Amino acid sequence: MAATVTAFDPSADLIYLVAELSGPLGAQKYRFVLDTACAETLITPESVDKLGYSARHGDSITAVTTALDREPGYRLRVSRFEALGYAVTDFRVHVHDLPEESGIDGLIGLNFLRAFNYEIRSKEGRILVSRA
Amino acid sequence: MTWAEIKAAYPDQWVVIGDLEMDPETSEFRSGVVLGAGKTRREPEEQAGPLNGETRARFWTGQMRSPWRLP
């Protein structure tokens, strides 16, 4: 099966990608970081609020422990999540705040990536993805 | 406006963009219409108003950095 190819800036400190989320009110694209050290995909509260979700749509309370603190959040299923040329439906995300100055709205974690085979070509700035 | 034009007009801000044109190969933003801009994620969203079924984008025009930086 042919792989999709997504380009990224190989000179950047992280792998920044555009992903699209859909909800009851529509769809919006946000900047994410590809993070293979993140078990579950994370997104900011402002991003899901815009799509018509809120904490009351969540199915459990969660917390992320950082170097500085333990921050509360919640787990939510969004109707559609698209990244790296593939879309998944009824997709579970963790809703947690991220610093405004980071300039990103989420982290693409392994709960998305494990549905695929992927190859990160860091020097070339390309990610090859195919269905597992 | 192109991404370069948006970055120049709204430096270090969150912008909500409509009428999107994306690059089909890289999935990166090419051009669109700025519907709101501000220093927080919520400011441009309030200016842009409800989605009403359309697809928009919200991006930061400044330098992006890891959210997990150590102090």
N, CA and C atoms of all chains as a GROMACS GRO file, in nm:
protein
  609
    1MET      N    1   0.084  -0.119   0.000
    1MET     CA    2   0.000   0.000   0.000
    1MET      C    3   0.088   0.125   0.000
    2ALA      N    4   0.053   0.222  -0.085
    2ALA     CA    5   0.133   0.344  -0.094
    2ALA      C    6   0.123   0.425   0.035
    3ALA      N    7   0.233   0.487   0.070
    3ALA     CA    8   0.236   0.567   0.192
    3ALA      C    9   0.204   0.712   0.160
    4THR      N   10   0.137   0.779   0.253
    4THR     CA   11   0.121   0.923   0.241
    4THR      C   12   0.251   0.988   0.289
    5VAL      N   13   0.280   1.103   0.235
    5VAL     CA   14   0.402   1.174   0.274
    5VAL      C   15   0.364   1.312   0.327
    6THR      N   16   0.408   1.342   0.446
    6THR     CA   17   0.383   1.473   0.506
    6THR      C   18   0.517   1.540   0.533
    7ALA      N   19   0.530   1.662   0.488
    7ALA     CA   20   0.655   1.734   0.508
    7ALA      C   21   0.653   1.814   0.638
    8PHE      N   22   0.770   1.830   0.698
    8PHE     CA   23   0.783   1.917   0.814
    8PHE      C   24   0.919   1.986   0.807
    9ASP      N   25   0.937   2.088   0.889
    9ASP     CA   26   1.061   2.165   0.887
    9ASP      C   27   1.169   2.090   0.966
   10PRO      N   28   1.268   2.035   0.900
   10PRO     CA   29   1.369   1.957   0.972
   10PRO      C   30   1.461   2.041   1.059
   11SER      N   31   1.457   2.173   1.040
   11SER     CA   32   1.543   2.259   1.122
   11SER      C   33   1.474   2.305   1.251
   12ALA      N   34   1.345   2.276   1.264
   12ALA     CA   35   1.272   2.317   1.385
   12ALA      C   36   1.308   2.228   1.503
   13ASP      N   37   1.284   2.278   1.623
   13ASP     CA   38   1.321   2.201   1.743
   13ASP      C   39   1.229   2.081   1.765
   14LEU      N   40   1.106   2.087   1.713
   14LEU     CA   41   1.011   1.977   1.725
   14LEU      C   42   0.947   1.953   1.589
   15ILE      N   43   0.869   1.846   1.578
   15ILE     CA   44   0.800   1.817   1.452
   15ILE      C   45   0.661   1.879   1.459
   16TYR      N   46   0.644   1.992   1.392
   16TYR     CA   47   0.518   2.065   1.393
   16TYR      C   48   0.434   2.024   1.272
   17LEU      N   49   0.307   1.990   1.297
   17LEU     CA   50   0.216   1.945   1.192
   17LEU      C   51   0.081   2.011   1.208
   18VAL      N   52   0.004   2.017   1.100
   18VAL     CA   53  -0.133   2.066   1.107
   18VAL      C   54  -0.226   1.945   1.119
   19ALA      N   55  -0.319   1.953   1.215
   19ALA     CA   56  -0.422   1.849   1.230
   19ALA      C   57  -0.558   1.916   1.235
   20GLU      N   58  -0.660   1.841   1.196
   20GLU     CA   59  -0.796   1.897   1.193
   20GLU      C   60  -0.888   1.818   1.285
   21LEU      N   61  -0.963   1.889   1.367
   21LEU     CA   62  -1.062   1.828   1.455
   21LEU      C   63  -1.202   1.869   1.412
   22SER      N   64  -1.296   1.777   1.426
   22SER     CA   65  -1.435   1.808   1.395
   22SER      C   66  -1.523   1.785   1.516
   23GLY      N   67  -1.628   1.866   1.525
   23GLY     CA   68  -1.722   1.852   1.634
   23GLY      C   69  -1.860   1.894   1.589
   24PRO      N   70  -1.952   1.910   1.682
   24PRO     CA   71  -2.090   1.942   1.646
   24PRO      C   72  -2.105   2.073   1.569
   25LEU      N   73  -2.016   2.168   1.589
   25LEU     CA   74  -2.031   2.299   1.526
   25LEU      C   75  -1.950   2.317   1.398
   26GLY      N   76  -1.862   2.222   1.365
   26GLY     CA   77  -1.780   2.236   1.245
   26GLY      C   78  -1.642   2.177   1.267
   27ALA      N   79  -1.548   2.224   1.187
   27ALA     CA   80  -1.411   2.169   1.194
   27ALA      C   81  -1.311   2.283   1.197
   28GLN      N   82  -1.200   2.259   1.263
   28GLN     CA   83  -1.096   2.362   1.266
   28GLN      C   84  -0.959   2.294   1.265
   29LYS      N   85  -0.865   2.361   1.200
   29LYS     CA   86  -0.728   2.311   1.192
   29LYS      C   87  -0.643   2.381   1.298
   30TYR      N   88  -0.552   2.303   1.357
   30TYR     CA   89  -0.463   2.355   1.461
   30TYR      C   90  -0.322   2.302   1.437
   31ARG      N   91  -0.226   2.371   1.501
   31ARG     CA   92  -0.087   2.326   1.494
   31ARG      C   93  -0.062   2.228   1.609
   32PHE      N   94  -0.010   2.110   1.575
   32PHE     CA   95   0.023   2.008   1.674
   32PHE      C   96   0.172   1.977   1.667
   33VAL      N   97   0.220   1.911   1.772
   33VAL     CA   98   0.354   1.853   1.771
   33VAL      C   99   0.340   1.702   1.769
   34LEU      N  100   0.415   1.635   1.684
   34LEU     CA  101   0.419   1.489   1.683
   34LEU      C  102   0.505   1.444   1.801
   35ASP      N  103   0.446   1.365   1.891
   35ASP     CA  104   0.515   1.330   2.016
   35ASP      C  105   0.502   1.180   2.043
   36THR      N  106   0.603   1.104   2.005
   36THR     CA  107   0.597   0.959   2.024
   36THR      C  108   0.619   0.920   2.170
   37ALA      N  109   0.647   1.018   2.256
   37ALA     CA  110   0.658   0.990   2.399
   37ALA      C  111   0.527   1.017   2.472
   38CYS      N  112   0.425   1.055   2.396
   38CYS     CA  113   0.295   1.088   2.453
   38CYS      C  114   0.199   0.972   2.423
   39ALA      N  115   0.148   0.905   2.525
   39ALA     CA  116   0.063   0.788   2.503
   39ALA      C  117  -0.068   0.825   2.435
   40GLU      N  118  -0.124   0.938   2.472
   40GLU     CA  119  -0.253   0.977   2.416
   40GLU      C  120  -0.247   1.118   2.360
   41THR      N  121  -0.323   1.140   2.257
   41THR     CA  122  -0.325   1.271   2.191
   41THR      C  123  -0.386   1.375   2.285
   42LEU      N  124  -0.322   1.490   2.291
   42LEU     CA  125  -0.362   1.596   2.384
   42LEU      C  126  -0.402   1.720   2.304
   43ILE      N  127  -0.504   1.790   2.353
   43ILE     CA  128  -0.549   1.912   2.286
   43ILE      C  129  -0.596   2.014   2.388
   44THR      N  130  -0.584   2.142   2.354
   44THR     CA  131  -0.618   2.247   2.449
   44THR      C  132  -0.770   2.263   2.463
   45PRO      N  133  -0.816   2.310   2.579
   45PRO     CA  134  -0.960   2.329   2.600
   45PRO      C  135  -1.021   2.428   2.500
   46GLU      N  136  -0.949   2.535   2.466
   46GLU     CA  137  -1.003   2.635   2.373
   46GLU      C  138  -1.037   2.572   2.237
   47SER      N  139  -0.958   2.472   2.198
   47SER     CA  140  -0.976   2.410   2.067
   47SER      C  141  -1.103   2.326   2.061
   48VAL      N  142  -1.130   2.249   2.166
   48VAL     CA  143  -1.251   2.167   2.163
   48VAL      C  144  -1.375   2.249   2.195
   49ASP      N  145  -1.358   2.354   2.277
   49ASP     CA  146  -1.473   2.443   2.306
   49ASP      C  147  -1.530   2.499   2.176
   50LYS      N  148  -1.440   2.540   2.086
   50LYS     CA  149  -1.482   2.603   1.961
   50LYS      C  150  -1.568   2.510   1.877
   51LEU      N  151  -1.543   2.380   1.890
   51LEU     CA  152  -1.613   2.281   1.807
   51LEU      C  153  -1.746   2.238   1.868
   52GLY      N  154  -1.776   2.292   1.986
   52GLY     CA  155  -1.904   2.260   2.048
   52GLY      C  156  -1.896   2.160   2.161
   53TYR      N  157  -1.774   2.126   2.203
   53TYR     CA  158  -1.757   2.034   2.316
   53TYR      C  159  -1.731   2.115   2.443
   54SER      N  160  -1.750   2.050   2.557
   54SER     CA  161  -1.713   2.109   2.685
   54SER      C  162  -1.680   1.997   2.781
   55ALA      N  163  -1.641   2.034   2.902
   55ALA     CA  164  -1.604   1.932   3.002
   55ALA      C  165  -1.719   1.838   3.031
   56ARG      N  166  -1.842   1.881   3.013
   56ARG     CA  167  -1.954   1.792   3.044
   56ARG      C  168  -1.968   1.680   2.940
   57HIS      N  169  -1.903   1.695   2.824
   57HIS     CA  170  -1.900   1.584   2.727
   57HIS      C  171  -1.789   1.483   2.758
   58GLY      N  172  -1.705   1.515   2.854
   58GLY     CA  173  -1.593   1.428   2.888
   58GLY      C  174  -1.639   1.302   2.958
   59ASP      N  175  -1.556   1.196   2.950
   59ASP     CA  176  -1.594   1.071   3.016
   59ASP      C  177  -1.511   1.040   3.139
   60SER      N  178  -1.403   1.118   3.164
   60SER     CA  179  -1.328   1.099   3.287
   60SER      C  180  -1.237   1.217   3.313
   61ILE      N  181  -1.204   1.236   3.437
   61ILE     CA  182  -1.110   1.341   3.477
   61ILE      C  183  -0.969   1.286   3.466
   62THR      N  184  -0.875   1.367   3.418
   62THR     CA  185  -0.737   1.322   3.403
   62THR      C  186  -0.643   1.426   3.464
   63ALA      N  187  -0.516   1.393   3.468
   63ALA     CA  188  -0.414   1.488   3.514
   63ALA      C  189  -0.284   1.460   3.442
   64VAL      N  190  -0.212   1.565   3.409
   64VAL     CA  191  -0.081   1.552   3.347
   64VAL      C  192   0.022   1.606   3.445
   65THR      N  193   0.123   1.525   3.472
   65THR     CA  194   0.229   1.569   3.562
   65THR      C  195   0.344   1.625   3.479
   66THR      N  196   0.376   1.751   3.502
   66THR     CA  197   0.487   1.814   3.431
   66THR      C  198   0.601   1.834   3.528
   67ALA      N  199   0.708   1.895   3.478
   67ALA     CA  200   0.823   1.921   3.565
   67ALA      C  201   0.785   2.018   3.677
   68LEU      N  202   0.682   2.095   3.654
   68LEU     CA  203   0.648   2.201   3.750
   68LEU      C  204   0.524   2.171   3.833
   69ASP      N  205   0.432   2.093   3.779
   69ASP     CA  206   0.302   2.086   3.844
   69ASP      C  207   0.226   1.963   3.800
   70ARG      N  208   0.110   1.945   3.862
   70ARG     CA  209   0.016   1.841   3.820
   70ARG      C  210  -0.111   1.913   3.777
   71GLU      N  211  -0.142   1.905   3.647
   71GLU     CA  212  -0.249   1.988   3.592
   71GLU      C  213  -0.370   1.903   3.556
   72PRO      N  214  -0.490   1.948   3.597
   72PRO     CA  215  -0.610   1.870   3.570
   72PRO      C  216  -0.660   1.887   3.427
   73GLY      N  217  -0.735   1.789   3.381
   73GLY     CA  218  -0.796   1.795   3.249
   73GLY      C  219  -0.906   1.692   3.241
   74TYR      N  220  -0.949   1.657   3.120
   74TYR     CA  221  -1.050   1.553   3.107
   74TYR      C  222  -1.033   1.482   2.974
   75ARG      N  223  -1.095   1.365   2.965
   75ARG     CA  224  -1.086   1.281   2.845
   75ARG      C  225  -1.217   1.295   2.768
   76LEU      N  226  -1.203   1.303   2.635
   76LEU     CA  227  -1.318   1.333   2.551
   76LEU      C  228  -1.306   1.255   2.420
   77ARG      N  229  -1.420   1.218   2.360
   77ARG     CA  230  -1.418   1.159   2.227
   77ARG      C  231  -1.466   1.263   2.127
   78VAL      N  232  -1.380   1.294   2.027
   78VAL     CA  233  -1.420   1.389   1.923
   78VAL      C  234  -1.468   1.309   1.802
   79SER      N  235  -1.555   1.371   1.723
   79SER     CA  236  -1.619   1.295   1.615
   79SER      C  237  -1.519   1.257   1.506
   80ARG      N  238  -1.418   1.344   1.485
   80ARG     CA  239  -1.322   1.315   1.377
   80ARG      C  240  -1.191   1.384   1.407
   81PHE      N  241  -1.080   1.317   1.378
   81PHE     CA  242  -0.946   1.374   1.393
   81PHE      C  243  -0.866   1.335   1.270
   82GLU      N  244  -0.804   1.434   1.206
   82GLU     CA  245  -0.729   1.407   1.083
   82GLU      C  246  -0.589   1.464   1.093
   83ALA      N  247  -0.491   1.381   1.064
   83ALA     CA  248  -0.350   1.423   1.062
   83ALA      C  249  -0.273   1.327   0.974
   84LEU      N  250  -0.164   1.373   0.920
   84LEU     CA  251  -0.073   1.288   0.840
   84LEU      C  252  -0.144   1.221   0.723
   85GLY      N  253  -0.252   1.284   0.675
   85GLY     CA  254  -0.322   1.230   0.560
   85GLY      C  255  -0.427   1.126   0.591
   86TYR      N  256  -0.453   1.101   0.718
   86TYR     CA  257  -0.551   1.001   0.757
   86TYR      C  258  -0.649   1.059   0.859
   87ALA      N  259  -0.774   1.015   0.849
   87ALA     CA  260  -0.876   1.059   0.943
   87ALA      C  261  -0.927   0.940   1.022
   88VAL      N  262  -0.952   0.962   1.150
   88VAL     CA  263  -1.014   0.860   1.235
   88VAL      C  264  -1.138   0.922   1.297
   89THR      N  265  -1.236   0.838   1.327
   89THR     CA  266  -1.360   0.888   1.386
   89THR      C  267  -1.374   0.840   1.530
   90ASP      N  268  -1.458   0.909   1.604
   90ASP     CA  269  -1.483   0.876   1.745
   90ASP      C  270  -1.350   0.858   1.818
   91PHE      N  271  -1.270   0.959   1.810
   91PHE     CA  272  -1.130   0.951   1.856
   91PHE      C  273  -1.114   1.014   1.994
   92ARG      N  274  -1.046   0.941   2.082
   92ARG     CA  275  -1.030   0.988   2.220
   92ARG      C  276  -0.909   1.081   2.234
   93VAL      N  277  -0.931   1.193   2.297
   93VAL     CA  278  -0.823   1.289   2.324
   93VAL      C  279  -0.824   1.327   2.471
   94HIS      N  280  -0.710   1.372   2.518
   94HIS     CA  281  -0.700   1.432   2.651
   94HIS      C  282  -0.707   1.583   2.632
   95VAL      N  283  -0.793   1.647   2.706
   95VAL     CA  284  -0.806   1.792   2.698
   95VAL      C  285  -0.730   1.852   2.815
   96HIS      N  286  -0.623   1.922   2.782
   96HIS     CA  287  -0.536   1.983   2.884
   96HIS      C  288  -0.485   2.116   2.832
   97ASP      N  289  -0.459   2.205   2.922
   97ASP     CA  290  -0.405   2.334   2.882
   97ASP      C  291  -0.259   2.319   2.840
   98LEU      N  292  -0.218   2.402   2.746
   98LEU     CA  293  -0.078   2.415   2.706
   98LEU      C  294  -0.044   2.564   2.709
   99PRO      N  295   0.078   2.602   2.738
   99PRO     CA  296   0.112   2.744   2.746
   99PRO      C  297   0.081   2.818   2.616
  100GLU      N  298   0.023   2.937   2.630
  100GLU     CA  299  -0.008   3.018   2.511
  100GLU      C  300   0.118   3.041   2.427
  101GLU      N  301   0.231   3.064   2.496
  101GLU     CA  302   0.354   3.101   2.425
  101GLU      C  303   0.418   2.982   2.354
  102SER      N  304   0.365   2.861   2.373
  102SER     CA  305   0.418   2.747   2.298
  102SER      C  306   0.379   2.757   2.150
  103GLY      N  307   0.265   2.823   2.122
  103GLY     CA  308   0.221   2.839   1.984
  103GLY      C  309   0.160   2.713   1.924
  104ILE      N  310   0.132   2.615   2.007
  104ILE     CA  311   0.070   2.491   1.957
  104ILE      C  312  -0.060   2.464   2.032
  105ASP      N  313  -0.143   2.379   1.973
  105ASP     CA  314  -0.270   2.347   2.036
  105ASP      C  315  -0.282   2.201   2.074
  106GLY      N  316  -0.178   2.123   2.053
  106GLY     CA  317  -0.190   1.984   2.094
  106GLY      C  318  -0.068   1.901   2.060
  107LEU      N  319  -0.074   1.777   2.105
  107LEU     CA  320   0.031   1.678   2.080
  107LEU      C  321  -0.033   1.556   2.016
  108ILE      N  322   0.023   1.510   1.905
  108ILE     CA  323  -0.026   1.388   1.842
  108ILE      C  324   0.046   1.271   1.907
  109GLY      N  325  -0.030   1.189   1.978
  109GLY     CA  326   0.030   1.081   2.057
  109GLY      C  327   0.013   0.944   1.994
  110LEU      N  328   0.057   0.844   2.066
  110LEU     CA  329   0.059   0.708   2.014
  110LEU      C  330  -0.080   0.648   1.993
  111ASN      N  331  -0.182   0.698   2.062
  111ASN     CA  332  -0.315   0.640   2.038
  111ASN      C  333  -0.364   0.669   1.896
  112PHE      N  334  -0.306   0.771   1.831
  112PHE     CA  335  -0.333   0.793   1.688
  112PHE      C  336  -0.232   0.715   1.604
  113LEU      N  337  -0.107   0.725   1.639
  113LEU     CA  338   0.000   0.669   1.555
  113LEU      C  339  -0.002   0.517   1.547
  114ARG      N  340  -0.050   0.451   1.651
  114ARG     CA  341  -0.038   0.305   1.652
  114ARG      C  342  -0.130   0.237   1.550
  115ALA      N  343  -0.218   0.312   1.488
  115ALA     CA  344  -0.302   0.255   1.382
  115ALA      C  345  -0.227   0.247   1.249
  116PHE      N  346  -0.104   0.297   1.247
  116PHE     CA  347  -0.029   0.308   1.122
  116PHE      C  348   0.113   0.254   1.135
  117ASN      N  349   0.172   0.228   1.021
  117ASN     CA  350   0.317   0.215   1.015
  117ASN      C  351   0.369   0.351   0.969
  118TYR      N  352   0.474   0.398   1.033
  118TYR     CA  353   0.524   0.530   0.995
  118TYR      C  354   0.675   0.534   1.006
  119GLU      N  355   0.729   0.621   0.925
  119GLU     CA  356   0.874   0.638   0.919
  119GLU      C  357   0.905   0.787   0.922
  120ILE      N  358   0.976   0.829   1.023
  120ILE     CA  359   1.012   0.970   1.034
  120ILE      C  360   1.152   0.989   0.978
  121ARG      N  361   1.160   1.060   0.869
  121ARG     CA  362   1.290   1.088   0.806
  121ARG      C  363   1.334   1.227   0.848
  122SER      N  364   1.400   1.233   0.961
  122SER     CA  365   1.432   1.362   1.025
  122SER      C  366   1.518   1.451   0.938
  123LYS      N  367   1.617   1.394   0.877
  123LYS     CA  368   1.709   1.474   0.795
  123LYS      C  369   1.638   1.532   0.673
  124GLU      N  370   1.544   1.453   0.616
  124GLU     CA  371   1.472   1.497   0.496
  124GLU      C  372   1.350   1.583   0.529
  125GLY      N  373   1.303   1.580   0.655
  125GLY     CA  374   1.183   1.653   0.690
  125GLY      C  375   1.058   1.592   0.629
  126ARG      N  376   1.049   1.460   0.633
  126ARG     CA  377   0.932   1.392   0.576
  126ARG      C  378   0.888   1.279   0.669
  127ILE      N  379   0.756   1.257   0.674
  127ILE     CA  380   0.700   1.144   0.748
  127ILE      C  381   0.621   1.060   0.649
  128LEU      N  382   0.655   0.932   0.639
  128LEU     CA  383   0.584   0.839   0.551
  128LEU      C  384   0.490   0.756   0.637
  129VAL      N  385   0.364   0.752   0.600
  129VAL     CA  386   0.263   0.682   0.680
  129VAL      C  387   0.182   0.590   0.592
  130SER      N  388   0.157   0.467   0.641
  130SER     CA  389   0.067   0.376   0.571
  130SER      C  390  -0.016   0.302   0.674
  131ARG      N  391  -0.131   0.254   0.633
  131ARG     CA  392  -0.217   0.178   0.723
  131ARG      C  393  -0.146   0.052   0.769
  132ALA      N  394  -0.152   0.025   0.898
  132ALA     CA  395  -0.086  -0.095   0.951
  132ALA      C  396  -0.161  -0.220   0.908
  133MET      N  397  -0.484   3.644   0.221
  133MET     CA  398  -0.346   3.673   0.258
  133MET      C  399  -0.267   3.542   0.267
  134THR      N  400  -0.142   3.548   0.230
  134THR     CA  401  -0.055   3.432   0.246
  134THR      C  402  -0.007   3.426   0.391
  135TRP      N  403   0.057   3.313   0.427
  135TRP     CA  404   0.107   3.299   0.564
  135TRP      C  405   0.214   3.404   0.593
  136ALA      N  406   0.297   3.434   0.498
  136ALA     CA  407   0.401   3.536   0.518
  136ALA      C  408   0.337   3.674   0.543
  137GLU      N  409   0.232   3.705   0.470
  137GLU     CA  410   0.163   3.833   0.488
  137GLU      C  411   0.092   3.840   0.624
  138ILE      N  412   0.033   3.728   0.665
  138ILE     CA  413  -0.036   3.724   0.795
  138ILE      C  414   0.065   3.741   0.908
  139LYS      N  415   0.178   3.673   0.898
  139LYS     CA  416   0.280   3.684   1.003
  139LYS      C  417   0.331   3.828   1.015
  140ALA      N  418   0.345   3.895   0.902
  140ALA     CA  419   0.394   4.033   0.905
  140ALA      C  420   0.289   4.129   0.962
  141ALA      N  421   0.162   4.104   0.932
  141ALA     CA  422   0.055   4.195   0.976
  141ALA      C  423   0.014   4.170   1.120
  142TYR      N  424   0.030   4.046   1.169
  142TYR     CA  425  -0.014   4.010   1.305
  142TYR      C  426   0.099   3.938   1.379
  143PRO      N  427   0.209   4.008   1.407
  143PRO     CA  428   0.324   3.939   1.469
  143PRO      C  429   0.293   3.891   1.610
  144ASP      N  430   0.341   3.772   1.641
  144ASP     CA  431   0.327   3.712   1.775
  144ASP      C  432   0.184   3.715   1.825
  145GLN      N  433   0.094   3.669   1.741
  145GLN     CA  434  -0.048   3.664   1.779
  145GLN      C  435  -0.111   3.532   1.735
  146TRP      N  436  -0.221   3.500   1.801
  146TRP     CA  437  -0.307   3.390   1.755
  146TRP      C  438  -0.401   3.448   1.651
  147VAL      N  439  -0.416   3.379   1.538
  147VAL     CA  440  -0.507   3.427   1.433
  147VAL      C  441  -0.604   3.316   1.396
  148VAL      N  442  -0.729   3.354   1.374
  148VAL     CA  443  -0.828   3.261   1.319
  148VAL      C  444  -0.846   3.296   1.172
  149ILE      N  445  -0.838   3.195   1.087
  149ILE     CA  446  -0.838   3.215   0.943
  149ILE      C  447  -0.952   3.136   0.878
  150GLY      N  448  -1.024   3.202   0.789
  150GLY     CA  449  -1.129   3.136   0.713
  150GLY      C  450  -1.095   3.134   0.566
  151ASP      N  451  -1.186   3.078   0.485
  151ASP     CA  452  -1.165   3.068   0.340
  151ASP      C  453  -1.028   3.007   0.310
  152LEU      N  454  -1.003   2.894   0.371
  152LEU     CA  455  -0.870   2.834   0.371
  152LEU      C  456  -0.829   2.776   0.236
  153GLU      N  457  -0.704   2.798   0.203
  153GLU     CA  458  -0.641   2.721   0.095
  153GLU      C  459  -0.520   2.652   0.153
  154MET      N  460  -0.522   2.518   0.149
  154MET     CA  461  -0.414   2.439   0.207
  154MET      C  462  -0.334   2.372   0.095
  155ASP      N  463  -0.207   2.347   0.123
  155ASP     CA  464  -0.123   2.273   0.028
  155ASP      C  465  -0.161   2.125   0.036
  156PRO      N  466  -0.207   2.064  -0.073
  156PRO     CA  467  -0.252   1.925  -0.066
  156PRO      C  468  -0.140   1.826  -0.036
  157GLU      N  469  -0.016   1.863  -0.064
  157GLU     CA  470   0.095   1.770  -0.041
  157GLU      C  471   0.149   1.778   0.101
  158THR      N  472   0.162   1.898   0.152
  158THR     CA  473   0.222   1.914   0.285
  158THR      C  474   0.118   1.933   0.393
  159SER      N  475  -0.008   1.957   0.355
  159SER     CA  476  -0.115   1.991   0.450
  159SER      C  477  -0.088   2.122   0.522
  160GLU      N  478   0.005   2.200   0.471
  160GLU     CA  479   0.035   2.329   0.532
  160GLU      C  480  -0.056   2.437   0.474
  161PHE      N  481  -0.074   2.542   0.552
  161PHE     CA  482  -0.159   2.654   0.514
  161PHE      C  483  -0.094   2.733   0.400
  162ARG      N  484  -0.176   2.771   0.300
  162ARG     CA  485  -0.126   2.854   0.190
  162ARG      C  486  -0.178   2.997   0.202
  163SER      N  487  -0.312   3.011   0.207
  163SER     CA  488  -0.368   3.146   0.215
  163SER      C  489  -0.509   3.140   0.271
  164GLY      N  490  -0.560   3.258   0.314
  164GLY     CA  491  -0.694   3.264   0.368
  164GLY      C  492  -0.727   3.405   0.413
  165VAL      N  493  -0.840   3.418   0.481
  165VAL     CA  494  -0.887   3.549   0.528
  165VAL      C  495  -0.882   3.550   0.680
  166VAL      N  496  -0.814   3.649   0.738
  166VAL     CA  497  -0.804   3.659   0.884
  166VAL      C  498  -0.936   3.709   0.940
  167LEU      N  499  -0.993   3.629   1.031
  167LEU     CA  500  -1.123   3.663   1.090
  167LEU      C  501  -1.109   3.718   1.231
  168GLY      N  502  -0.992   3.702   1.291
  168GLY     CA  503  -0.968   3.752   1.425
  168GLY      C  504  -0.822   3.735   1.461
  169ALA      N  505  -0.774   3.820   1.552
  169ALA     CA  506  -0.634   3.811   1.597
  169ALA      C  507  -0.624   3.860   1.740
  170GLY      N  508  -0.531   3.804   1.817
  170GLY     CA  509  -0.514   3.847   1.955
  170GLY      C  510  -0.402   3.774   2.024
  171LYS      N  511  -0.377   3.814   2.148
  171LYS     CA  512  -0.264   3.759   2.223
  171LYS      C  513  -0.297   3.627   2.294
  172THR      N  514  -0.425   3.594   2.304
  172THR     CA  515  -0.463   3.466   2.364
  172THR      C  516  -0.538   3.383   2.260
  173ARG      N  517  -0.554   3.253   2.288
  173ARG     CA  518  -0.627   3.168   2.193
  173ARG      C  519  -0.773   3.212   2.182
  174ARG      N  520  -0.830   3.261   2.292
  174ARG     CA  521  -0.973   3.293   2.292
  174ARG      C  522  -1.005   3.424   2.219
  175GLU      N  523  -0.913   3.522   2.223
  175GLU     CA  524  -0.943   3.653   2.161
  175GLU      C  525  -0.985   3.642   2.015
  176PRO      N  526  -0.907   3.579   1.928
  176PRO     CA  527  -0.947   3.574   1.788
  176PRO      C  528  -1.074   3.491   1.765
  177GLU      N  529  -1.095   3.392   1.853
  177GLU     CA  530  -1.216   3.310   1.839
  177GLU      C  531  -1.341   3.393   1.866
  178GLU      N  532  -1.332   3.483   1.966
  178GLU     CA  533  -1.447   3.568   1.997
  178GLU      C  534  -1.474   3.665   1.881
  179GLN      N  535  -1.368   3.715   1.819
  179GLN     CA  536  -1.384   3.806   1.705
  179GLN      C  537  -1.443   3.732   1.584
  180ALA      N  538  -1.399   3.609   1.564
  180ALA     CA  539  -1.440   3.534   1.445
  180ALA      C  540  -1.584   3.484   1.455
  181GLY      N  541  -1.633   3.462   1.577
  181GLY     CA  542  -1.770   3.414   1.594
  181GLY      C  543  -1.783   3.264   1.572
  182PRO      N  544  -1.906   3.214   1.577
  182PRO     CA  545  -1.927   3.069   1.567
  182PRO      C  546  -1.886   3.011   1.432
  183LEU      N  547  -1.857   2.881   1.433
  183LEU     CA  548  -1.810   2.815   1.311
  183LEU      C  549  -1.920   2.800   1.206
  184ASN      N  550  -2.040   2.771   1.248
  184ASN     CA  551  -2.152   2.754   1.154
  184ASN      C  552  -2.123   2.653   1.044
  185GLY      N  553  -2.056   2.545   1.079
  185GLY     CA  554  -2.036   2.436   0.985
  185GLY      C  555  -1.918   2.449   0.892
  186GLU      N  556  -1.851   2.562   0.892
  186GLU     CA  557  -1.737   2.578   0.801
  186GLU      C  558  -1.608   2.526   0.865
  187THR      N  559  -1.502   2.518   0.786
  187THR     CA  560  -1.371   2.477   0.837
  187THR      C  561  -1.279   2.598   0.841
  188ARG      N  562  -1.222   2.623   0.958
  188ARG     CA  563  -1.129   2.734   0.975
  188ARG      C  564  -0.997   2.679   1.030
  189ALA      N  565  -0.905   2.772   1.057
  189ALA     CA  566  -0.779   2.734   1.121
  189ALA      C  567  -0.745   2.838   1.227
  190ARG      N  568  -0.679   2.794   1.331
  190ARG     CA  569  -0.623   2.890   1.427
  190ARG      C  570  -0.476   2.858   1.447
  191PHE      N  571  -0.390   2.955   1.418
  191PHE     CA  572  -0.246   2.935   1.428
  191PHE      C  573  -0.182   3.050   1.504
  192TRP      N  574  -0.062   3.024   1.555
  192TRP     CA  575   0.022   3.124   1.622
  192TRP      C  576   0.122   3.174   1.518
  193THR      N  577   0.137   3.307   1.509
  193THR     CA  578   0.225   3.363   1.405
  193THR      C  579   0.371   3.376   1.452
  194GLY      N  580   0.394   3.360   1.582
  194GLY     CA  581   0.530   3.378   1.634
  194GLY      C  582   0.610   3.248   1.635
  195GLN      N  583   0.717   3.250   1.709
  195GLN     CA  584   0.804   3.133   1.723
  195GLN      C  585   0.733   3.026   1.806
  196MET      N  586   0.731   2.904   1.756
  196MET     CA  587   0.673   2.794   1.834
  196MET      C  588   0.784   2.731   1.917
  197ARG      N  589   0.746   2.678   2.032
  197ARG     CA  590   0.846   2.617   2.119
  197ARG      C  591   0.782   2.504   2.200
  198SER      N  592   0.867   2.420   2.255
  198SER     CA  593   0.818   2.307   2.331
  198SER      C  594   0.738   2.355   2.453
  199PRO      N  595   0.623   2.291   2.478
  199PRO     CA  596   0.547   2.327   2.598
  199PRO      C  597   0.607   2.270   2.724
  200TRP      N  598   0.707   2.184   2.711
  200TRP     CA  599   0.762   2.114   2.828
  200TRP      C  600   0.900   2.164   2.865
  201ARG      N  601   0.932   2.287   2.833
  201ARG     CA  602   1.064   2.339   2.868
  201ARG      C  603   1.085   2.338   3.018
  202LEU      N  604   1.204   2.300   3.058
  202LEU     CA  605   1.237   2.307   3.200
  202LEU      C  606   1.271   2.450   3.237
  203PRO      N  607   1.246   2.487   3.363
  203PRO     CA  608   1.274   2.627   3.402
  203PRO      C  609   1.423   2.656   3.401
   0.00000   0.00000   0.00000
